[in-house]
Amino acid sequence: MTLSHDLAGTGPSTVVLLHSGVCDRRMWDGQFSALAAAGHRVVRCDLRGFGDSPIDAPHTHAEDVRALLDHIGAERAAVVGSSFGGRVALELAALHPGRVFALALLASGIPGMAPGAELRAWGAREDALLEAGDLDAAVELNVDTWLGPEAGEDARALVRDGQRRAFDLQLAAPEENHPVAPEVTREDLAGIRAPALVASGAHDLPDFRAVADELGGLLPAARRVDLDWAGHLPALERPDETARLLVEFLTEVQASALSPGVSAR
């Protein structure tokens, strides 16, 4: 299947927006049009098990995104990933380096991530609530955990709705259709040559700040940015500021990332 997605803009470069694990493609409402207005062709999608993309077969998220690029006729793209979407972006860049000319990673996960104490405690609490059938409490746990102090009620409502939809899709899916994570090693990640923006929030869990530090040293062309106002979802917490950050980064890398005479479409 083709992932549910939206397209905007007609620029020569393609930008793919990959949502976090507690949201869907609506989390990019504050950046989608801004990136298109800056001269990019922008696609935002729902990964399988989120939003409007059902879990209808065994799959790998990175390969689903590669197939989406094929579907829209994009030879290469800049990939923006939030949290879980950042991990998928890294997997795509490691497995298909010719398809990714830039990475923007916002509070990103990383393949093979080993959770620390706070993340383990959150996971245990979520598991207990799901096993008890208390989906409403599990949703509120995620809203309270992942949104920083700058998030308003609209952001909370969006995460609340997106997380509930994800629970409904994922809990109903047969085990054999759940995603398979590709084996991507630290050596594979160190081979990613695309310019990368690696951003973390001061109010995020320590795990994700540590991941950003690791990626800043691991990716050869990484630029590390600390957002002193952000929690785990800066795109929802300060949408306009996050849009400016992405536009500025992509403006810096576009000319050097695209080979002369070759379109990213």
Secondary structure as UniProt FT lines:
FT   STRAND          5..8
FT   STRAND          13..18
FT   TURN            21..22
FT   HELIX           25..28
FT   HELIX           29..37
FT   TURN            38..39
FT   STRAND          40..45
FT   TURN            48..49
FT   TURN            51..52
FT   HELIX           61..72
FT   STRAND          77..82
FT   HELIX           84..95
FT   HELIX           97..99
FT   STRAND          100..106
FT   TURN            111..112
FT   HELIX           117..131
FT   TURN            132..133
FT   HELIX           135..146
FT   TURN            149..150
FT   HELIX           153..172
FT   HELIX           175..177
FT   HELIX           186..190
FT   STRAND          196..201
FT   TURN            202..203
FT   HELIX           206..218
FT   TURN            220..221
FT   STRAND          222..227
FT   TURN            228..229
FT   HELIX           234..237
FT   HELIX           239..257
FT   TURN            260..261
//
